[in-house]
Amino acid sequence: MRPYPCNSPQAAARIVALATLADGNICKVEVDVLDRLRVHEQLGLVRAEFHAVVHTLCEDLLMPAHLTWADACRVDPRALAGLMAEVADRDLRLKVLHLCISVIEADERVAEGEAVVLVAAVEHWGLHREMLRELPKRGVEHA
């Protein structure tokens, strides 16, 4: 994967893009959420810059020869850790995590690849407590 400066809008956008692509496709409802939330603006990018990050991520994911798209969307744990390390600011981490959750939940299902991205973010960023605090806000019932 190509490196981005730590805490750059591109580093943050790449993680949101990865969450969007993690199930192997981008559906209209996910694109609608990206647009409605103005994800590019929230991350400090213009729309074209966000699209460039998505395009570059797709190129990077397809680098290994002869992979299927579904295989290409899987990022090995070391590379995933590297992507997560490029976002070190706590507030930016929380923003990226919330944006990822919004995009992933858009189609009302969480695919395995999407879960991998969310778990990696929570684990690498130490946001376990924040996730638990979000459960009541998201309408999840708890015992």
C-alpha positions, 0 to 999 in steps of 0.5 A: 500500500502506498503510504500517506502522512500520519493523520492526513485526510487521505489516510483517513479517507482510505480507511473509510474507502476500505470499509466501503469496499470490504464486502467486494462491491460498492452499492448505491445505498453506500454511495448515497450515505457517503454523499449524504454525510459529505464524507469527503468534506468531513475528512478535509477533502474535495469530492475529487480527492476522495474519489482519487483515494478510492481509485488508488486504494483499488489499484493497491488492492489489485496489485497482486497478480491474478486475484479475484476482486473478493480476494483483493478486498482482503488486506493482510493483518500487517498491511491493515495495521499499517493503514490504521497506524496512519491515523493516530489522532484520537478525534480523527480515529473516532470520526473515521470509525463512525463514518465506517460504521455508517457506510457499513450499516447502509445496506443493513448487513455486515459482511465478513470483510467489513467486520474485519475492518471494524474490528481492526480499527477498534483493536488498533485504536483501542476504542473498545469502550467507545463502541460499547457506549455507542450501542444504546445510541444505535438502537441495539438492545442490551440485557 
